[in-house]
Amino acid sequence: MKNYFKSLIIATAISFGIVGCNNNENADAIGLDEQQENSFSGKTTINGHQLVYQVKALNELSFTTTVKIDDFTLQANVKYDNQSIDFDGKNAVLTLEQKETLLDLGNEISQYLFEDKSVEDFTMTEFTLLRLLEYWAKSPNGYAHSKRSVISNIDQPLKSRDEGITCIRKNTYVTAEYDDDSGNVRESILVNGSDCIGRCGSGCGSFFSLASAWTKDCLDHDRCGRVNGGSTNPFDSECGDEYAEAADDYLFGVIRGCRG
């Protein structure tokens, strides 16, 4: 089971042409303390913000992750066997600069891991950390990271189009659905038509293109953020429910086969 999930993620990484290597300069940049198959941790300062990160494997398909930024602590327990996530952020509300710093940390870690096109040493611990860093960084303005549980429907077959994790295809039109102050909105959107809209993660060209899914919930969140946030990055204040619904897409969309 572990090797099956990992092979899906690695195959996606290769399809994106991800690059990487483990050199001392980049290790220093991320303040790396430990890198094992079952543990990845470090501490560093980026943009004047203090960061401590740690992800550990509780077993081959269960991982606990803690990221501290300044006085805030974000935690998540991720289980790939039943596709569930337990979040606890102690109601932290991140500033825009703190969210951008989480993206910068993920960028630095990605450069450390993927500079020579080698994914042979890529582990599920590292994948879990990178996906959570980007997900937390994409929270809307004013969003309180409370204690909550997310359980995806594991009875769906891989590549299912059912709601929960719904795969979408690039260069097709899909109806984005979201709600804001004006009420419920439905719009036909070209997937990938504007800065990789519909991808669970940052815009095109990001190091985070590693093993990212393309899903309906991420399309809804992207479109809501771009309409209400006025930018290509959804750091808006109105799309909290769309953001919450995209959590399982970020972590499990790849293993469902949602590769665009």
N, C-alpha and C positions, 0 to 999 in steps of 0.2 A: 504493500500500500504506500509506504513512504517513498520508495523508489519510483512508483507510478506518478505520484503527485510531483516529485522533484523533476522527473523527466519531462512532464508537461511544461513546467516553468522554464526549464533549461531550453527546451525546444523553442519556446516563445522568445527567450532572450537571444538565441541564435538568429531567429527570423528577423529581429530588429537590428542585428549587426552590432550588438553591444560590445564595447571594448573595455578592457580592464587589466590591471596588474597590481601586485602588492609590493610597493616600494617604500623605502624608509621615509622619504620626504612626505608622501601622502599619509603614511601612518602617523607621522608627527602632526600633520595638519588636523587629523581627527582625534588626536590625543588617545590613541589606541592603547588600552590596558591589556586586553585579552582577546584572542581570536582562536576559538576552537570550533569544532563542528557543532557542539551543543552550547556554545557561549560566545557572545560578542559584546564587548563593553569598552567604554572609554570616557574621557572627560576633556572638554576643551572650552575655549571662549571664541565666539564668533559675533562680530558686530557689537562687541561690548557686552554680550549676554553669556552668562555662564551656563554650560550644558553638561549634563551627565546622562549617559545612556547605557542600558544593559538589557540584553535579551538572552533568556536561558530556555533550553529545552527541558520540559518536565518529563516528556517521553518523546518518542519519535514523531508524533503528530500533535503535540501540545506545547505551546510556548508562552512564557510570561515576559512581558516587556514593560520597562519603566524608563521614561524620559523625563528628566528634570530640566526646566529652563527657568533660571532665576529662582523665584520663590514658589513656582508652580510645579506640580508633579502629575504626570499623565501616566496611567497604567492601563494595560490591556492583557487579558488572558485569551489566547487564540487557540482554538481546537479545530484542526483540519479534518479530523475523523467525523465529527458531527456538524462541522461548519458553523461554529458558534463563537461569539466574541463577548467577553465581559469587560466593559469599560468602567473606569473610575478615575475621574479627573478632579475630584474634590471641588467641583463647581468652578474650576479655573476658567477665567475669561482672558484669552490671549490678545495682546495688542497686534496690530498689523505688522509691526517690526519683529515681534517675537515669532509670528507665523512665517514671515519671510526668512527668519533665521533658522527655523526648522527645515525649510526647503534648502537653505544653504548647507546645513549639516548633511542632509541626504545627498546633496550634490557632491560634497567632499568625500563622503563614504563611497559613493558610486565611482568617483574617480580612482579611489584607492583600490576598489574591487575589480574594475572592468576596463583597464587601460590597454591590455594587450590581446583583446578578443578572446581571452580564456575564461570559460565558465566552469572549468573542471572542479574548482574548489568552491564554487558557489553553493551555499548551504541554505536550508530552510530558515535558520535563525536570521541570516542576513536579509533574506527576502522579506521575512515578517517585519523586521525593523524598518526597512526602506518603505514598505507599503504603509505602515502606521505613521511614519514621519510625514509622508505626503498627505495622508488622510487628515491628520490633526492640523496640518498647515492650511488645509483648505476649508476650515471651519468659518462660518459667516461671522461678521462683526457682531460682538456682543453675545456670541454663543457660549453658554455655560456647559463645560464638559462634566456632566453629572454622571452618577453611577447608573448604568443601564446595561441591558443584555440584548444581544442580537442573535437570533437563531435563524439560519437559512433553511430552506426546504430541501433536505438532502435526498428526498424521494424523487426529485426531478432527475432525469437522465442528463448526462453531459450534453452541452450544446442545447439545452432546453430553451424554448422561447416563452415558457410560463413566467408569470410575474413572480417576483422574489429576486432572482438574477435572470434577467432577460437579455440574451445576446442581441446585438445589432450589428449591421454590416456597413463598412465604410462605403461612401459614394452611393448610398440609398437614402431615400426620404423616410423619416420616422416621425411620428407625432409626439412631440415633447409635451408633457403635462405638468403643471405646477400651479401653485396658488400664491398670490401676493395681496396687497391692499385692494387691488381692483377685482379680486375674486379668482375663480378658477380659469386657467388659461390653457388652451390647446393650440399648438402651432406645428406645422409641418417643417421639419428642419433637415437640411442635407448633412448627414453624418460625415464628419471630417471636413466639412465645407469651410469652416472658419477656425483656424488655429486648433485643429484636432478636437472639435466639439464632439462630445460623446465618449471620449476616452476617460477612464478613471485615473486622472492625474493631471500633471502640469501640461502646458501647451507643447506644441511640436518642437522637436529638437532638444528636449530636456533629457538629462541623464536618467530621469525617472521613466523614460519610455521602456525601461526594462520590464518585461513581463506585465504589462498593463492590459487591463480588460477594456472592451468596448461594450457598454451596456445601456439599457433604457434608463435606469435610475441615474446613472452618471450623465446621460444626455439631459434629463430633466433638471438636475442640479446645475449643470453648465449653463443651460439656457436661462434658468431662473436668475442665476448670478449675473449673467451678462446683461440681461434686461434691467435688473434692479440695482446692480452694482456699478453699472456704467463702465465696465472694463472687461478684458478678456479673462481675467482671473476672478472667480466668484467670491470675493471677500465682502459680500453684501450682508445686510442685516435681516433680510426677509425670507431666506431660503433654508431655515433651520430644519424643517421636516424633510425636505429633499436631501439635505446633507446627511441626516440620520439614516434615511432609507438606503443611502449608497454605501454604507459601511461594509456590508457583506460583499458587494460588488468589487470593492477595492481589494479585499483579502482573498476572496474565493472565485472571482470571475474568471481568472486565468485557468484554474483547474476545471471549471465548467466548460472550457473551450471557447470563451468569448474573446477571440483574438481579432475581431474586425474582418 
